[in-house]
């Protein structure tokens, strides 16, 4: 296959392609459907996936995610898109079992071998997850788009919700932040190979191992960090609760050169949307540097899991994850009766 710049076939940068959280709130706010007795998790609380109870032992978990290219190699793009879609199942505590492909492809601009490489990349991640590809749907599109609709299973009593953290819990993040701004640097042809390689390594990494390890510990809430950035997903996690969080910025893992790119102005459009949505959540905003806020709001693609973990178990869990090669870190603590985010430098 001739060398191509796949990102040329996308107007977007990273998860900036997603509708911003403010726009989604306008679209979904007040949207009502009938009450279903077996519906455990729907769209009302911004859960990572929907959950529907089949019987007392089994519920199905369903999600869908697709986006334009954020790297130039088709196979790698397929891997990232698949890992990103599968992540929502892991964030609910589920096990993916089947998937359907979603494809938009410009048949008049690119050879079908490019699409085959994308599909091969996605299939490699489905094999790693143990999920069967059942088929899918494709359209002739002016831009390349690829993703998956994924179905998983879970016990109805063992679901992780995203908005049930407990006061006193510690907050754990399992992957470094910054791939949004690194993808922006790539499109601007200003990216360092070291930072791109590290970002890619984590974007293709499944959250399977992190979820399996976490299953042995006391987890009160979980979500995955994607397009709304760390701060946006924290806002969802603490919405409707009487709790807040104290973050230690120095403990938050970041990809190589991510902060340098931010300081150089290589900030995704998605970061600006995320700041509009959740910047006012920061209690001590006047004391927090703008570049720190930009990293907290950086839109992630196939980001890590964010756990609220029992304080007496958290270090053992993090040590087990670190031993398995995951850069998990304790980045904060859940505070009672203090809604909002306090950011310590």
N, C-alpha and C positions, 0 to 999 in steps of 0.2 A: 504494500500500500504506500503510495506517495505521501510524503510528510505534509500534513495540513495543519492549519490553525483552526481547530474546531470552534474556538471561542469567537471567531469572526462570524459565525452563523447564529449569534445571539446578541441581542441588544442589551442584555442584562449583565450584571456582575453579581455572582453568587446568589444567595437567597434574597437579594434585593428584588428579584423577579416576583417574589410573593407580594400579595396585597399587604399593605401595612396594617398593624393592629388597629389603628384608628378607623381605617376604611372597613375592616372586617366587623368592628363593633357596630358601625352604621348599618351594614348589610344584614347582620344576624340579630341585632338587638330587637327583642319583641317577637322574633319568629317563633311561631307556636305549632306544635303538632299534637295529635292525641296522646294521652298517657298510655304507655304500654307496660303491663305488669312486669314483664321480664327484661325490660330495658334498664340496665344497671348504670351505664354511662353513655350519655349522648353528647350533643354539641353545646349544651347550655353552660357548662363550666370549663370550656376550652381544654377538655381532656385531650391527650395525645392520640387516643383511638376510642372508638365506640365499643361497648361491651354489651352483649345480649345473652341472657341466661337460657340455656337449652334444657338443663335439668339440674338436680342438686349437686352434681359432680362436675358439670362442664358448662362453660360459657364460651362464646366465640368473641374474638377481638378483631376488629376490622379498621383498616386505615388506607389512605391513598396519598401518594406524594410523587410529583414529577416536576422537572424544571429544565431550563436550557443548559448548555455546556458551561462549565466553570473551569475546565482544564482542556488542553488541546488534544490529548491522546484519547481516541474514542473508547478503547477498552477500559482505561482508567475512569473515564466519565461514567461508563456503565456500572462499574464497581461502586463508585461514590453514590450514584443515584439509588442503586439497590440498597446499599448500606443505610442510606438516609431513610428510605421507606421502611425498612425492617426495624429501625430504631424505635419507632412508635409502639411496636408490639412489645419490645423489651422494656420500654418505659412503663408499661402497664403491668409488667410481671409475667407476660404471656410467652408462649412458644409459637413461633411462626410455622405454619404447615403448608400453605399454598399461596400462590401469587399469580396475578395477571399483569401483563405488560401494557404500558400506555406509551404510544409513540407518535411523534410528529416529525416528519422528515421531508426535506426538499429534494425530491427525486430528480429535479431538473438541474440541481447544483452540485450534488454529491453522489459518488458511486455507492451502490448498495453494499459494497464491502465495508464501508464506514459504519452503516447500520448494523451489519453482522458483527463487527467488532464491539459495538456498544452492547448488543444483546449478549455476546459472549461474556463480556465483563459483568453484566448483571447476573447472568446465570452462574458465574463462578461464586458470587456471594450468596445466591440462593442455595447452592450446593453446600457451602460452608455452614449455612444456617439450618440445613436439613429441610428446606421448604421446596415443594414441587411447583414448577412453572406449568400452569394449566392452559395458557393461551394469552389472549389479550386483544387490543384494538389499536389500529394505526390509521393515521390520516396523512395526506400529502399537505405539508405545511411549509411556509416560507422560512421557518426557523426550525432548528433541531430541538426536540424536546423528548425526554425519556424519564420514565419512572415506573412505579409498581403500585397496584392495589393488593394489599397483603391481608390474609386471614390467619389468625392464630387461635390457640385455645388456652384456657386458664380455668382454674377452680374458682367458682363464684366468691368464695370466702378469702381468696388470696390475691385480690386485685390491688395494685398500687394506684391510688388516686393522686392527682397533682396538687390538691388544695387542702390537705389534711395534716399539716405539720404540727408537731407538739412543742410547746415551750420547753426549753432546755435541751432539745435535740441539737446535734451538730450538723452542719451542711457540708456535703461532700460533692466535689466535681471530679469526673473521671477522665476528661480530656482537656487539653489546653485550649484557650480562646485565641482568636485572631485570624481564622482562615478567611473571613469575609474581606478584611483589608488586604490580605495576601493575594486573594483572587483579584482584587481591584488593581494591585500592583502588577499582576500578570497581564491584565488587559492593557495596562499602560506601558507594558514592556519595560518595567522598572524593577522586576522581582529578582531577588537573589535565588540561585538554584538551591541553596541550603534550606532557605525558609519554605520554598515551594515543595521540595521533597519531603520536609517534615510535615507540612500541612497535608499533603497528599497521603502520607503514611497514616495519619489519624483519620482522614476522611474516608478511606477505604476500610478502616478497622470497624468490624461489627461491635456493637455494644452487648453482644451475647455473653461474653465471659464476665463482664462487669455485672450484668443482671444475674447470672448464675451464682456468683460469689455473694452478691447482696441478698439472695434468697435464703442464706443461712443466718441472716442477722435481722434485728428488729427495725424495720423501715416503716415510718409513718406516712411518708409522701415521696413521690418520685415524678420527674418529668425529664424530657431530653431537651438539650439546648440547641435550638435551630434558628429559624429566621428572625425571631423576636429578640435574640440576644439573651445573655445571662440575666440582665435586669428585667427585661420583658417577661421572661418565664418565672422569675422570682415574683413579679407582680401578680401573675396568675396563681402562683402557689399560695400566696398569702391573702388573696382577695376573699373578702367575707369572713376573715378570721380576726381575732383580737391580738394576733401576734405580728411581729416584724422580725427583721434579721439584722445582725451586725456582721458585716463582711470585713475581712482583713485583706486589703488589696494586695499586699506583698505576698500573700499565700496563694493567690490565684494564679494557676499555671498559664503562661502565654507562649505562643509560638515564637521562634527566633525572628527577630527584626519586626515583629508586629507593631510594637510601640514606636519604633523608628519610622515605619511607613505612616502611621497615624500622625506623627509629628511633621511628616513631609506633606500632609494633606491628602494622602491616598485613603480616603474614607468612603466606604460604600454609601450609596443613596439610602440603602436600608437602615444604616446607622442613624441617619437623620430622622427617618420615620419612627424608629424605635425611641429616640430621644424625645420626640413629641409625645409619644404614648406614655413614657414612664420616668422621664427625668425628674419630675416633681416628686417622685417617690423617695428621693434621697433627702433624708432629714437634714443633713449637714452639707447641702449642695454648695454653699459658699466656700467651704473648706476643701472641696474636691476638685482637682484640676480637670480641665476640659478633656485632655487626652485620656485620663482615667475613665471618665464617663463614656468616651468613645469606645474604649475596649469593652466596658461593661455592656454596651449596646451593640457591639459588633455582631451582625447577623451571621450565624454559623450554618454551615452545611454539614450534615452528618456529625454533629457535635456530640459531646459526652452526655452522660446521665447526671442528673442533679438529685441527690438523695437527702432526705431528712432522716437522720439516724440516731438511735438511742446513744446518749453520751457515754454510757459505760461500755458500749460495744464498738464505738466508731474507730478507735485506733487499731483494734484487731482486724476489722474489716479493711481498712486502708492498707495496713501492712500486708494482708493477703493479696489485695489487688496489686500493690507495688511489686510483690514477689512474682506475680504473674505477668509483669511487664507493663502494667497500666499506670499512668502517671496520676493516679487519684490523689486528691489532697483535701484536707479539712480547710474550708475557706471561710467559715462563719459559724454563728450560733443563733438559734431561734430564741427571740426575746419575747416575754409575755407582756401584754398590755402596752405595746409600743409599735403600732402599725407603721410601717415604713422601713427604709433601709438606711442604716448608719454605716458609712464607709470609713474604715480606719486605713490610713496610709501604710 
